[in-house]
Amino acid sequence: FSYKIVVLLLKLSMLAVKCVENKVRTTAGEEVDIKEVPYTISTSTGCTGALIKPQWALSAGHCFKGYNWDNISIGFGAANWGSTPYNIKIEKVYLHPKYVNETIVVVPYDIAVLKLEKPVELSETVQLLQLEETEWPDVDKRECKLAGFGDNIYYNTKLHMSKFNFTQGCDCIKDKKILCISDLKGDDDSPCFGDSGGLVVCGDKGVAITSSLISSNYCTAGDIELIGESLELCKDNIILFSHIRPNLDWLKDILLKKEYLSSTASRLTKNSIRYYDILTASEQLFALLIIFSSYVLW
């Protein structure tokens, strides 16, 4: 009887590991307190990201492609995925127009700009991350840190952080819009499923977004498809990151335009309501139409 119980428990544990193999979750380093990386967010799609403005966040495009955005929320202020004290729904997701499939060709554009339904309240555990606007320095490697909720062995919900040596392009990948980690060996930490969307931080600035991985044999095999089947594949592979600097114009265009439109619509509505009380009945009806049209137009 006890033998059957042991066998059953082993089968259940194997099934549990199998069930999480479909998610992009790091035993990348040691568990870290959210106060050390307070810009870090978790998404209900199983990815990581970063808060860059009170109502805006960044993550990876593939974390949201094909999802119903109305059902997605973002968690803040905790180092435990799924039990964050603050959760806000996403109002809209802006994917880079060049992110059209899941091959290495689009890795430079694997970026999602997330607009939240309302601004978050900043605190000791919820802070903004500034983005690096300068060019990548003329060095072979650059040590930066990466935090994420991922795991490459068992299901993990704790926030981890590690330092890695990042390069601009790697091996046969010459695209400077892609950053790489390609020298991981043996028991080295490795970003993996669930770390997707996490921001690479060099110094104190966000530099790149965790995108995907390819086989270490990519340069000889020439397979442009990205790996995404199982957690074990995260080891001994090339990890790819979308460099933010080449996409800054697109990113700023979204932030500036959308924030301007929102503030303009709000200002028009407030001004309309302010003068509404002193109008006659017929004028009030006309004023209501103006207020309604301001919502429709913006």
Buried (B, 14 or more C-beta within 10 A) or exposed (E): EEEEEEEEEEEEEEEEBEEBBEBBBBBBBEEBEBEEBBBBBBBBBBBBBBBBBBBBBBBBBBBBBEBEBEEBBBBBBBBBBEEBEBEBBBBEBBBBEBBEEBEBEBBBBBBBBBBBEEEBEEEEBBBBBEBBEEEBEEEEEBEBBBBBBBBBBEBBBBBBBBEBBBBBBBBEBEBBBBBBBBEBEEEEBBBBBBBBBBBBBBEEBBBBBBBBBBBBEBBEEEEEEBBBEBBEBBBBBBBBBBBBBBBEEBBEEBBEEBBEEEEEBEEBBEEBEEEBEEEEEEEEEEBEEEBEEBEEEE
